[in-house]
Amino acid sequence: MERQETFNSNAWTYTSPTAHDLAEAGFFYAGYENVVICFYCGGSLKRWGANDNPTIEHC
C-alpha cells in the first residue's frame, strides 16, 4: 500500500496539511484523529494546524 492511500479513508477529514504533502514528507495515516506516523523512524505526530508544514515539522 502506498503511503498516500492510507489517507483515503473516511476518517481522514483534514484539509491542511494535505494528505499528498504528508505522504510526500514520509508519513502515513495512523487511522485515528489526525495522527500520522513517519515511515522512516516510526515516530508519530498529531494535532496538525493549518499552517504546519510536514516537510519541516519532522526530519
C-alpha positions in Angstrom: 0.0 0.0 0.0 1.3 3.5 -0.9 1.5 6.0 2.0 -1.0 8.4 0.4 -3.6 5.6 0.2 -3.7 5.4 4.0 -5.3 8.9 4.0 -8.1 7.8 1.6 -10.3 6.5 4.5 -13.4 8.4 5.6 -11.7 9.1 8.9 -9.1 11.5 7.4 -11.2 14.7 7.0 -8.4 17.2 7.4 -7.5 19.5 4.5 -4.3 21.1 5.9 -1.7 19.9 5.6 -2.9 17.9 2.6 -2.6 14.1 2.5 -0.4 14.5 -0.5 2.1 16.7 1.4 2.1 14.4 4.4 2.8 11.4 2.2 5.5 13.2 0.3 7.2 14.0 3.6 7.2 10.3 4.5 4.1 10.0 6.7 1.2 7.6 6.6 -2.1 7.9 8.4 -2.4 6.0 11.8 -6.1 5.5 11.3 -7.4 7.9 14.1 -7.7 11.6 14.7 -5.0 13.4 12.7 -2.2 11.2 13.9 0.5 10.3 11.3 3.5 8.0 11.5 6.9 8.6 10.0 7.7 5.7 7.6 11.4 6.1 8.2 11.7 6.2 12.0 8.3 5.2 13.3 7.7 8.4 15.3 4.3 9.9 15.3 2.9 13.4 15.1 -0.6 14.8 15.8 -2.6 18.0 16.2 -1.7 19.4 12.8 -2.5 23.0 12.3 -3.5 24.8 9.2 0.0 26.4 8.9 2.0 23.3 9.7 4.5 22.2 7.1 5.1 18.4 7.2 8.5 18.8 5.5 9.9 20.9 8.3 8.0 19.5 11.3 9.9 16.3 11.4 13.3 15.3 9.9 
